[in-house]
Amino acid sequence: MNHGVISKYFSGTNTFFARLAEGILRFRWLLLLLISLLTIFAFYEMRSLRMDNSNESFFLEGDPTKLLLEKFRDTFGNDDFVYVLIETDNFFKPETIRMIKKLAEDLEAHVPYVKDMKFLGNVEYMEGVEGGIEISDLIEEIPETPEEMGLVKKRAMNEPLYLDNLISRDARTAAILLECERYPDKKVDPRKEIPPVVYRILAKPEYANLKVYAVGGPIIDLEMDGIAAREMSVLGLTCLGLQMLILFWVARGVRGVVTPLLVVILSVFWTLAVAGILDWALSLVVAMLPILLICVGIGDSMHIISEFQDQQDRGLARREAIVKALALVGIPCLLTSLTTAAGFFSFLGTVIKPMREMGVYAAIGVILAFLLSMVMVSIIFSFGKNKKNVKEKERSEGRNDIFDRALKRIASLNLKYPRIILGIFVVLIMASLYGYSLVEIETNSILSISTDLKVRQAYDYVDSHMGGSMAMEVMLDTGKKDGIKDIEFLSQMETLQNQIDKHPLTWKTSSVIDTIKKMRRAMHENRMDYYTLPETRAQATEYLFLYETSGGEELDKQVSFNYDIARLNVRTKSLSTKDVRTFMSDIDRFVKENLDPSIKVEYAGIMSWVRAMSDYVAQGQKRCFILAFSVITCMMIIVLRSFKLGLISMIPNVFPVLIALGLMGFLDVYMSMPLMIMAPVIIGVAVDDTIHFFMRYRREFNRTGTYEEALKATLLTVGRPIMFTTMTLVAGFSVFGLSDIYTTVHFGLLAAFAFLWALLADFFLAPAMMLLFKPLGAERQISMDN
């Protein structure tokens, strides 16, 4: 087709896509070779992909919470640990102690980066002796007589630091604690080396009769990696299978099935290759990426194929039909890709690092899917014989299927009841706003894991048998060397620890206060009435010195090298975000009202992570939506060349966001990290069909001159691909319902629900507004002779 023919068929900016189509067809073999080489390169780059689900990976450099975590590690060492719980009928049996001791020593000897290993057998036991104290292992030799075992049990069960920490109150659960040393700076994610060794040791035949549960930072990090990798492949393949079934139903011919699937598969591979090139670590949220790209990227191909088949039915030769199809839908497809990419780029409005990075990945993937759709659809459908000319009557009869009948019925309802339709949507919007006001935030990642998974069962077991799996580290900075030894400071720290101990959400606390009290008690014949703080600074200094010289090894975990910062460890059960915020707010208030202002109180640990994430989710959800809405609204105003029409076109896109958020509130679904990005995803994807609808509506209005005829023509042309893309979106996002992560399940099902309403908004709300508000101007008579 030469330029003269192009000018005959097309005008304006559409000429660019007509010429682009001709160029693709002219160099189709070269382009296929280039795509093959790029795909091979993508597979090569994907080898460098790595996962990172550690708590610190969620923060940007310089984040206050991350800086406090780094301060804690610089002061007290690595906060990573592995906590192994063993379920027994009774720990205090010689054979049980012997077996657990063997396991503990096996773990200590072979697990990498272990700085210290503790179990009930080797923990410190203080006893006053003539001239001082003696610090020894609680169980130096395994007791063989009932009397000896009874003494050991009495000592263990009377020690608050060990109870519900290394031994449960019913003595049926024992624990082994592996504390990690600081990881080498040049090592890439060394914590990943720890869990495989732990699992390998626990799987040895000699421990086969032990029922064990393992938790801790390295454990949950690796398990999350496994969940992400598994769901990326399993859910992605499931989504592809569903899309294939839908395409077999709605597409005409094998090429209509294979081509869209090939486009989205290549876009996923190329996007992951970009991640490998940028050396960005992947996280659990990236498991959503393949499904997002499959669902979103398939739309452009379906619109191009649908238009191509329509042009063939009108009598155009195969190549002319491809050129005409790209000329007609090229601009809408480009705009839908840009608006969807803008929706994903809006993730930059949050400071949560994995969400920001996934926004960039997804935006790149959308653009790649658009380019591949242009090229692959044009090339694959260019092969074959031309279709014989189909007469208008035959074409009309052949297309009068269930979809056309439904679209004609939809047009009829809009023409009869536009005001009633608009009123129904207004009521739904008001109800949704009320529902949204009920939504609360939840960022505790453990609570989001399915209870069917072993790692969640392990954490639940810790919560129910050993005092809780959640911890907070409170750092009390005196601001001066040896400030911890001041009796005034110790007294205030004891007051704070006692207050936290009394809090209904607290399970256990520990600090240097406990060590000093134990020393004083040991110096006074282990009498509990002396389990108190000393009366002078000199006594406190003496107890600390005596503890270290007697072989005590816990002090470096409780105080800084210069004795200027003290650590208070707080353990609770796995709390919801609401409870975490209440708990920390209560502590903040007590500190402000009762502690000397010169004592700087700071927090680290999982609780501070949960509170920070809840703040970031609340901020990010609003910022991402406002950013996406603002950018896409501007684009729609420019694209539709009308401020009024641009604003009207955004209402059908905001509506599905509101109704999904409203449903969250009515169903008591918490706002989480995945759901934080739901609003920009919905608005960025839903706008695709809206663009096709409004651009075609404008074209048909210019052709027919009336709103009614323009509506009928619009629904009978772009209505079919809009229905098809919505089917793929609803089916694809519903796949998230198979996830082992509850927040991902909520994201997928709510998004599917929203896209269904986005279709209804495009088919009912948008036509009602067009018919009532008449944003294209007055109707006019147009001669239809040509």
C-alpha positions in Angstrom: 0.0 0.0 0.0 1.7 3.3 -1.1 1.4 6.7 0.5 -1.4 7.7 -1.8 -3.5 4.8 -0.8 -2.7 5.5 2.9 -3.9 9.1 2.4 -7.1 7.8 0.9 -7.9 5.6 3.9 -6.4 7.6 6.7 -5.8 11.1 7.8 -4.1 13.0 10.7 -2.0 11.2 13.3 -3.4 7.8 12.3 -1.2 8.0 9.3 1.8 7.3 11.5 0.5 3.9 12.6 -0.5 3.1 9.0 3.0 3.7 7.9 4.3 1.9 11.0 2.3 -1.2 10.0 3.7 -1.0 6.5 7.2 -0.9 7.9 6.6 -3.9 10.1 5.2 -5.9 7.2 8.1 -4.9 5.0 10.8 -6.0 7.5 8.8 -8.8 9.2 11.5 -11.5 9.0 14.1 -9.2 10.3 11.9 -8.2 13.2 11.2 -11.8 14.0 14.9 -12.5 14.2 15.4 -9.4 16.4 12.7 -10.5 18.8 14.2 -14.0 19.0 17.6 -12.6 19.8 16.2 -10.3 22.4 14.3 -13.1 24.0 17.5 -15.2 24.2 19.3 -12.3 25.8 16.3 -11.9 28.3 16.7 -15.5 29.4 20.4 -14.9 29.9 19.8 -11.8 32.1 17.1 -13.5 34.1 19.8 -15.7 35.7 20.9 -12.8 37.8 17.5 -12.3 39.4 17.5 -12.6 43.2 14.9 -12.4 45.9 15.0 -10.3 49.1 12.1 -10.2 51.6 14.1 -9.0 54.6 12.5 -6.3 56.7 15.1 -3.7 55.8 14.6 -4.3 52.0 11.3 -2.4 52.4 13.0 0.9 53.3 14.7 3.4 51.1 18.2 4.5 52.0 18.1 7.1 54.8 14.7 6.1 56.1 14.5 6.8 59.8 13.3 3.3 60.7 16.1 1.8 58.7 18.7 4.1 60.3 17.5 3.0 63.8 17.8 -0.6 62.8 21.4 0.1 61.6 22.1 1.9 64.9 20.8 -1.1 66.9 23.0 -3.5 64.9 26.1 -1.2 65.3 25.5 -1.1 69.0 24.3 -4.6 69.9 25.2 -6.7 66.9 22.9 -8.6 64.5 19.2 -8.8 65.5 18.7 -11.9 63.3 18.0 -15.2 65.1 16.6 -18.7 64.5 14.2 -20.0 67.2 13.7 -23.7 67.2 10.9 -25.1 69.3 10.7 -28.8 70.3 7.4 -30.3 71.4 7.9 -33.0 74.1 5.8 -34.8 76.6 8.1 -33.5 79.4 11.5 -31.8 78.9 12.8 -32.9 82.3 13.7 -36.4 81.4 17.3 -37.5 80.9 16.7 -38.9 77.4 14.8 -35.8 76.3 17.5 -33.4 77.6 20.2 -35.6 75.9 18.5 -35.5 72.6 17.8 -31.7 72.6 21.4 -31.1 73.7 22.7 -33.1 70.8 20.4 -31.2 68.4 21.5 -27.8 69.9 25.2 -28.7 69.5 24.6 -30.0 66.0 23.0 -26.7 65.0 25.7 -24.6 66.7 28.4 -26.5 64.9 27.0 -26.4 61.4 24.7 -23.5 60.9 26.6 -20.5 59.5 26.9 -17.1 61.1 25.9 -18.4 64.6 27.4 -16.2 67.2 25.7 -17.8 70.2 23.5 -20.8 70.9 21.3 -21.1 73.9 19.0 -23.8 75.3 18.0 -24.6 78.8 21.0 -26.8 79.3 23.7 -24.2 78.8 22.1 -21.0 80.0 23.7 -19.1 82.9 22.9 -20.0 86.4 24.1 -17.6 89.1 24.9 -18.8 92.6 26.4 -17.0 95.5 29.7 -18.5 96.8 32.2 -17.5 99.4 33.9 -14.3 98.2 31.5 -13.7 95.3 29.3 -15.5 92.8 29.7 -18.4 90.5 28.2 -18.5 87.0 27.8 -21.9 85.4 25.5 -23.8 83.0 22.1 -24.5 84.4 22.6 -28.2 83.4 26.3 -29.0 83.5 25.6 -32.7 83.7 22.4 -34.4 82.7 20.6 -35.4 85.9 20.0 -39.1 86.3 18.1 -39.3 89.6 14.7 -37.8 90.4 16.2 -35.6 93.1 18.8 -34.1 90.8 16.2 -33.6 88.1 13.8 -32.0 90.5 16.4 -29.5 91.6 17.2 -28.6 87.9 13.5 -28.2 87.2 13.0 -26.0 90.2 15.9 -23.7 89.2 14.6 -23.5 85.6 11.0 -22.8 86.4 11.8 -20.2 89.0 13.9 -18.1 86.6 11.7 -15.5 84.8 14.2 -15.0 82.0 14.1 -18.7 81.0 10.4 -19.3 81.5 8.3 -18.8 78.3 11.6 -18.2 76.5 13.6 -21.5 76.6 11.0 -23.6 78.4 7.2 -23.4 78.5 5.3 -23.2 81.8 4.0 -26.8 81.3 7.6 -28.0 80.5 6.3 -29.6 77.3 8.0 -27.2 74.9 11.7 -26.5 74.9 13.5 -24.0 72.7 16.9 -23.6 71.1 17.9 -20.0 70.3 20.6 -19.4 67.6 21.8 -15.7 67.6 23.5 -14.6 64.5 26.8 -12.7 64.3 27.1 -9.6 62.0 27.0 -10.7 58.4 30.0 -10.0 56.2 29.6 -6.7 54.4 30.6 -8.0 51.0 28.4 -11.1 51.1 25.2 -11.0 49.0 22.3 -11.8 51.3 24.1 -14.3 53.6 21.1 -14.9 55.7 19.8 -17.1 52.9 22.5 -19.6 53.8 21.1 -20.3 57.3 17.7 -21.9 56.8 18.8 -24.7 54.4 21.3 -25.9 57.0 18.8 -25.7 59.8 16.2 -27.7 57.8 18.9 -30.3 56.7 19.9 -30.9 60.4 16.3 -31.1 61.6 15.6 -33.7 58.8 18.3 -36.1 60.1 17.1 -39.6 61.1 18.2 -39.2 64.7 15.8 -36.3 65.1 12.9 -37.9 63.3 10.9 -38.4 66.4 11.1 -34.8 67.5 8.3 -32.5 66.5 10.0 -29.2 65.8 9.0 -25.7 64.7 11.5 -23.1 63.3 10.9 -19.3 63.2 13.1 -16.2 62.9 14.2 -13.6 60.4 16.2 -15.9 58.1 13.5 -18.5 58.2 10.6 -16.2 57.2 12.8 -14.4 54.7 13.6 -17.7 52.9 10.0 -18.9 53.2 8.7 -15.7 51.6 11.2 -16.2 48.8 9.8 -19.6 48.2 6.2 -18.5 48.3 7.0 -15.7 45.8 8.8 -18.0 43.4 6.2 -20.7 43.6 3.3 -18.3 43.1 5.0 -16.4 40.3 5.1 -19.6 38.3 2.0 -21.5 39.4 -0.4 -18.5 39.4 1.2 -17.2 36.2 0.6 -20.5 34.4 -2.9 -20.8 35.8 -3.7 -17.3 34.5 -2.3 -18.2 31.1 -4.5 -21.3 31.0 -7.6 -19.3 31.8 -6.7 -16.6 29.2 -6.2 -19.4 26.7 -9.7 -20.8 27.4 -11.3 -17.3 27.0 -9.4 -16.7 23.8 -10.5 -20.1 22.4 -14.1 -19.0 23.1 -14.0 -15.4 21.8 -11.2 -15.5 19.2 -11.6 -16.7 15.6 -8.9 -19.1 14.8 -5.7 -20.4 16.4 -3.8 -17.2 15.7 -6.3 -15.3 17.8 -5.4 -17.5 20.7 -1.6 -17.9 20.3 -0.7 -14.3 19.4 -2.0 -12.5 22.5 -0.5 -15.2 24.7 2.9 -15.0 23.0 2.9 -11.2 23.4 2.3 -11.3 27.2 4.7 -14.2 27.8 7.5 -12.3 26.0 6.6 -9.1 27.8 6.9 -10.9 31.2 10.3 -12.4 30.2 11.6 -9.1 28.9 10.5 -7.2 32.0 12.2 -9.7 34.4 15.3 -9.3 32.2 15.2 -5.6 32.8 15.0 -6.2 36.5 18.1 -8.4 36.2 20.0 -5.8 34.2 19.1 -3.1 36.9 20.2 -5.6 39.6 17.0 -4.9 41.6 16.1 -7.5 44.1 12.6 -9.0 43.8 10.2 -9.4 46.7 7.0 -11.2 47.5 5.0 -8.5 45.7 6.7 -9.3 42.4 4.8 -12.6 42.4 1.9 -10.4 41.2 3.9 -9.1 38.2 3.3 -11.9 35.7 -0.4 -11.9 36.2 -0.6 -8.1 36.1 1.2 -8.1 32.8 -0.7 -11.0 31.4 -4.1 -9.4 32.2 -3.1 -5.9 31.1 -0.9 -6.7 28.2 -3.4 -8.9 26.4 -5.8 -6.1 25.8 -3.9 -4.3 23.0 -3.5 -7.5 21.0 -7.3 -8.3 21.4 -8.2 -4.8 20.2 -5.9 -5.0 17.1 -7.0 -8.5 16.2 -10.7 -7.6 16.6 -10.3 -4.5 14.4 -8.3 -6.5 11.8 -11.0 -9.2 11.6 -13.7 -6.5 11.3 -11.8 -4.9 8.4 -11.4 -8.3 6.7 -15.1 -8.8 7.0 -15.5 -5.5 5.2 -13.6 -6.8 2.2 -10.0 -5.6 2.7 -7.1 -7.8 1.8 -5.1 -9.2 4.7 -2.3 -6.7 4.5 -4.6 -3.7 4.0 -6.7 -4.9 6.9 -3.6 -4.9 9.2 -2.7 -1.4 8.1 -6.2 -0.1 8.5 -6.5 -1.8 11.9 -3.4 -0.3 13.3 -4.4 3.1 11.9 -7.7 2.9 13.7 -6.7 1.4 17.1 -3.0 2.4 17.2 -3.6 5.8 18.9 -6.1 4.3 21.4 -3.8 1.4 22.2 -0.8 3.7 22.6 -2.8 6.0 24.9 -4.2 3.0 27.0 -0.6 1.7 27.4 0.6 5.2 28.5 -2.3 5.6 31.0 -1.8 2.1 32.4 2.0 2.8 32.7 1.1 6.1 34.4 -1.0 4.1 36.9 1.9 1.8 37.6 4.4 4.7 37.8 2.2 6.3 40.4 3.6 3.6 42.8 6.6 6.1 43.1 4.2 8.0 45.4 5.0 5.6 48.2 8.3 5.2 50.0 8.0 1.4 50.3 10.9 0.3 48.2 9.5 -3.0 46.7 6.2 -1.3 45.7 8.1 1.5 44.0 10.3 -0.9 42.1 7.3 -3.1 41.1 5.6 0.1 39.7 8.6 0.6 37.5 8.7 -3.1 36.4 5.0 -3.1 35.6 5.2 0.2 33.6 8.1 -1.1 31.5 6.2 -4.4 31.0 3.1 -2.5 29.7 5.1 -0.5 27.2 6.9 -3.7 26.1 3.5 -5.4 25.7 2.2 -2.6 23.5 5.3 -2.7 21.2 5.1 -6.4 21.0 1.4 -6.3 20.2 2.0 -3.9 17.3 4.8 -6.0 15.9 3.7 -9.6 16.6 0.0 -9.2 15.7 0.9 -7.5 12.4 3.5 -10.1 11.5 1.6 -13.3 12.5 -1.7 -12.2 10.9 0.1 -11.1 7.7 0.6 -14.7 6.6 -2.1 -16.5 4.8 -4.7 -16.1 2.0 -7.0 -13.1 1.7 -10.5 -13.6 2.9 -13.3 -13.5 0.3 -15.5 -10.4 0.5 -18.4 -10.8 2.9 -21.6 -8.9 2.0 -23.0 -6.5 4.5 -26.1 -8.7 5.1 -24.0 -11.8 5.7 -21.6 -10.0 8.0 -24.5 -8.6 10.0 -26.1 -12.0 10.3 -22.8 -13.7 11.1 -22.0 -11.3 13.9 -25.5 -11.4 15.5 -24.2 -13.6 18.3 -24.8 -13.4 22.1 -22.3 -10.5 22.4 -24.0 -8.4 19.7 -27.5 -9.1 21.1 -26.3 -8.1 24.6 -24.7 -4.9 23.3 -27.9 -4.0 21.4 -29.9 -4.5 24.6 -27.5 -2.4 26.6 -27.8 0.4 24.1 -31.6 0.2 24.3 -31.6 0.4 28.1 -29.3 3.5 28.0 -31.6 5.2 25.5 -34.7 4.5 27.6 -33.5 5.1 31.2 -30.4 7.3 31.3 -31.6 9.3 34.4 -32.5 6.1 36.4 -29.1 4.6 35.5 -27.2 7.7 36.6 -29.2 7.8 39.9 -28.3 4.1 40.6 -24.6 4.9 40.2 -24.9 8.0 42.4 -26.4 5.9 45.2 -23.7 3.2 44.8 -21.0 5.9 45.1 -22.5 7.3 48.3 -22.6 3.8 49.8 -19.1 3.1 48.7 -17.7 6.3 50.4 -19.3 5.2 53.7 -17.8 1.7 53.4 -14.4 3.1 52.7 -14.6 5.1 55.9 -14.7 1.8 57.8 -11.4 0.5 56.3 -8.4 -0.1 58.7 -4.8 -0.8 58.0 -2.9 -4.1 58.6 0.8 -4.6 57.8 1.8 -7.6 59.9 3.1 -9.9 57.2 2.9 -13.1 59.4 -0.9 -12.6 59.8 -1.2 -12.5 56.0 0.2 -16.0 55.5 -2.2 -18.9 55.1 -2.6 -21.1 58.2 -2.1 -24.1 55.9 1.6 -23.3 55.5 4.1 -24.8 57.9 5.8 -21.4 58.5 2.5 -19.8 59.7 1.8 -22.9 61.9 5.3 -22.5 63.4 4.6 -18.9 64.3 1.2 -19.7 65.7 2.8 -22.4 67.8 5.3 -20.0 69.2 2.5 -17.6 70.1 0.5 -20.2 71.9 3.2 -22.1 73.7 6.2 -19.9 74.2 5.2 -16.4 74.8 5.0 -14.9 71.4 6.8 -14.4 68.1 6.8 -10.6 67.8 9.5 -8.5 69.4 10.4 -4.8 69.9 13.8 -3.5 70.8 13.7 -0.3 73.0 17.0 1.6 73.1 17.5 4.0 76.0 20.3 6.4 75.2 21.7 8.2 78.2 23.9 10.4 76.0 27.0 9.9 78.2 29.6 7.3 78.8 28.8 5.0 81.8 25.4 6.7 82.0 23.7 3.3 82.4 25.5 2.8 85.8 23.7 5.8 87.3 21.2 4.6 89.8 18.7 7.3 88.7 18.8 5.9 85.2 18.5 2.3 86.3 15.5 3.3 88.4 13.8 5.0 85.5 14.5 2.1 83.2 13.1 -0.3 85.8 10.0 1.8 86.0 9.6 1.7 82.2 10.2 -2.1 82.1 7.7 -2.7 84.9 5.1 -0.5 83.1 5.6 -2.5 79.8 5.4 -5.8 81.8 2.0 -4.7 83.1 0.6 -3.9 79.7 -2.0 -6.5 78.7 -0.3 -7.1 75.3 3.1 -7.9 76.8 4.3 -11.4 77.3 7.9 -11.0 78.4 10.6 -8.3 78.8 14.3 -8.6 79.5 17.2 -6.1 80.0 20.3 -5.3 82.0 17.9 -4.6 84.9 17.2 -8.4 85.2 21.0 -9.2 85.2 21.7 -6.7 87.9 18.8 -8.0 90.0 20.0 -11.6 89.5 23.5 -10.6 90.7 22.2 -8.9 93.8 20.0 -11.9 94.6 22.9 -14.3 94.1 25.1 -12.2 96.4 22.4 -12.6 99.1 22.0 -16.4 99.2 19.5 -16.4 96.3 16.8 -14.8 98.5 14.0 -13.4 96.3 13.5 -10.4 98.6 16.9 -9.2 97.3 15.8 -9.4 93.6 15.9 -5.6 93.4 18.1 -2.9 92.2 21.1 -1.8 94.2 20.9 1.4 96.2 24.1 3.2 94.9 26.0 3.7 91.6 29.0 2.0 93.2 27.0 -1.1 93.9 25.6 -1.2 90.4 29.1 -0.8 88.9 30.4 -3.6 91.2 27.7 -6.0 90.2 28.3 -5.4 86.5 32.1 -5.8 86.9 31.6 -8.9 89.0 29.2 -10.4 86.4 31.8 -10.0 83.6 34.7 -11.3 85.6 32.8 -14.3 86.7 32.2 -15.4 83.1 28.9 -13.8 82.3 28.3 -13.5 78.6 25.0 -11.7 78.1 26.0 -8.1 79.0 27.2 -7.2 75.5 23.7 -7.9 74.2 22.1 -5.7 76.9 24.3 -2.6 77.0 26.6 -0.8 74.6 30.4 -0.9 74.8 30.6 2.5 76.5 27.6 1.8 78.8 25.8 4.7 77.3 22.9 2.8 75.6 20.7 0.1 77.2 18.5 -2.4 75.4 15.1 -3.4 76.6 13.7 -6.5 74.7 9.9 -6.8 74.6 8.1 -9.8 73.4 4.4 -10.2 72.5 2.3 -12.5 70.5 1.9 -11.7 66.8 -0.1 -8.4 67.1 -2.3 -6.7 64.5 -1.2 -3.3 63.2 -3.9 -1.7 65.3 -2.6 -3.4 68.5 1.0 -2.5 67.6 0.1 1.1 67.2 -1.9 1.1 70.5 1.0 -0.7 72.3 3.7 1.7 71.1 1.6 4.8 71.6 1.0 3.7 75.2 4.8 3.3 75.7 5.5 6.7 74.0 3.0 8.4 76.3 4.5 6.8 79.4 8.0 7.7 78.4 7.0 11.3 77.8 5.2 11.6 81.1 7.6 9.7 83.4 11.1 9.5 82.0 13.8 12.2 82.2 13.8 14.1 78.9 17.6 13.6 78.7 17.0 9.9 78.1 16.5 9.3 74.4 14.1 6.4 73.8 14.2 4.8 70.3 12.7 1.7 68.8 13.8 -1.1 66.5 12.5 -4.6 65.7 9.5 -6.0 64.0 7.0 -3.8 65.8 8.7 -0.6 64.7 8.7 -2.1 61.1 4.9 -2.8 61.3 4.2 0.7 62.6 6.3 2.4 59.9 4.8 0.3 57.2 1.2 1.2 58.4 2.1 4.9 58.1 3.6 4.4 54.7 0.7 2.3 53.5 -1.8 5.1 54.6 0.3 7.8 52.9 1.1 5.7 49.9 -2.5 4.7 49.2 -3.5 8.4 49.0 -0.5 9.6 47.2 -0.5 6.9 44.6 -4.2 7.4 43.8 -3.9 11.2 43.6 -0.8 10.9 41.4 -2.4 8.4 39.1 -5.7 10.3 38.9 -4.1 13.6 38.2 -1.8 12.3 35.5 -4.4 10.2 33.8 -7.0 13.0 34.0 -4.6 15.4 32.2 -3.9 12.8 29.6 -7.6 12.2 29.0 -8.3 15.9 28.6 -5.5 16.2 26.1 -6.5 13.0 24.2 -10.2 13.9 24.0 -9.4 17.6 23.3 -12.1 18.6 25.8 -11.8 19.6 29.4 -15.4 18.7 30.1 -15.2 15.4 28.2 -11.9 14.5 29.9 -13.4 15.0 33.4 -16.6 13.1 32.5 -14.5 10.2 31.1 -12.7 9.9 34.5 -15.9 9.2 36.4 -16.4 5.6 35.1 -12.7 5.0 36.1 -13.0 6.3 39.6 -16.2 4.5 40.3 -14.8 1.0 40.3 -12.1 2.1 42.7 -14.7 3.5 45.1 -16.9 0.5 44.9 -14.0 -1.9 45.6 -12.8 0.3 48.6 -16.4 0.4 49.9 -16.7 -3.4 49.7 -13.5 -3.6 51.7 -15.0 -1.7 54.5 -18.3 -3.6 54.5 -16.4 -7.0 54.5 -13.8 -5.9 57.2 -10.9 -6.4 54.8 -7.9 -4.5 56.0 -5.8 -2.1 53.9 -2.5 -3.9 53.3 0.5 -3.3 51.0 -0.9 -5.1 48.0 -4.3 -3.3 48.5 -2.5 0.0 48.8 -1.7 -0.2 45.0 -5.1 -1.5 44.1 -6.6 2.0 43.4 -3.9 3.1 40.9 -3.9 -0.3 39.3 -7.7 -0.2 38.8 -7.8 3.3 37.5 -4.7 2.8 35.3 -6.2 -0.4 33.7 -9.9 0.5 33.7 -9.1 3.7 31.7 -8.0 1.5 28.8 -11.5 0.5 27.8 -12.8 4.0 28.6 -10.3 5.5 26.1 -11.5 3.1 23.4 -15.1 3.9 24.2 -14.8 7.7 24.3 -12.5 8.0 21.2 -14.8 5.8 19.2 -17.9 7.7 20.5 -16.4 11.0 19.3 -15.6 9.5 15.9 -19.1 8.0 15.6 -20.7 11.3 16.7 -18.7 13.2 14.1 -19.9 10.7 11.5 -23.6 10.4 12.6 -24.2 13.8 14.2 -26.5 12.3 17.0 -25.7 10.9 20.5 -28.1 8.0 20.1 -26.6 6.7 16.8 -23.1 7.3 18.1 -23.9 5.2 21.1 -25.2 2.3 19.1 -22.3 2.3 16.7 -19.8 2.6 19.5 -21.2 -0.3 21.5 -21.4 -2.5 18.4 -17.7 -1.8 17.5 -15.5 -1.4 20.6 -18.1 -3.0 22.8 -17.0 -6.5 21.9 -13.3 -6.1 22.6 -14.1 -4.2 25.8 -16.2 -7.2 27.0 -13.4 -9.6 26.0 -10.7 -7.6 27.8 -12.9 -7.4 30.9 -13.4 -11.1 30.8 -9.6 -11.6 30.7 -9.1 -9.1 33.6 -11.7 -10.6 35.8 -10.6 -14.2 35.1 -6.9 -13.3 35.4 -7.1 -11.3 38.7 -9.3 -14.0 40.2 -6.3 -16.3 40.0 -4.9 -14.4 42.9 -7.6 -16.1 44.9 -5.4 -19.2 44.8 -2.6 -17.5 46.6 -1.3 -18.6 50.1 -1.1 -14.9 51.1 -4.4 -13.5 52.3 -3.6 -10.0 51.3 -2.8 -11.1 47.7 -6.1 -13.0 47.7 -8.0 -9.9 48.7 -6.2 -7.8 46.1 -7.1 -10.2 43.3 -10.7 -10.8 44.2 -11.4 -7.1 44.9 -9.7 -6.0 41.7 -11.7 -8.6 39.7 -14.8 -7.2 41.3 -13.7 -3.6 40.4 -13.1 -4.5 36.8 -16.5 -6.0 36.5 -18.0 -2.7 37.7 -15.6 -0.8 35.4 -17.3 -2.7 32.5 -20.7 -1.8 33.8 -19.6 1.9 34.2 -18.4 2.0 30.6 -21.6 0.4 29.3 -24.1 2.3 31.5 -22.6 5.2 33.5 -20.6 6.7 30.6 -23.5 6.4 28.0 -25.9 7.9 30.6 -23.6 10.9 31.1 -23.1 11.4 27.4 -26.8 11.3 26.7 -27.7 13.7 29.5 -24.8 16.1 29.6 -24.1 16.2 25.8 -20.4 17.1 26.2 -19.7 16.9 22.4 -22.0 19.8 21.6 -25.4 20.1 19.9 -26.6 17.3 17.6 -26.6 18.0 13.8 -27.8 16.5 10.6 -25.1 14.8 8.5 -25.5 13.4 5.1 -24.8 9.7 5.1 -24.6 9.3 1.4 -20.9 8.7 1.4 
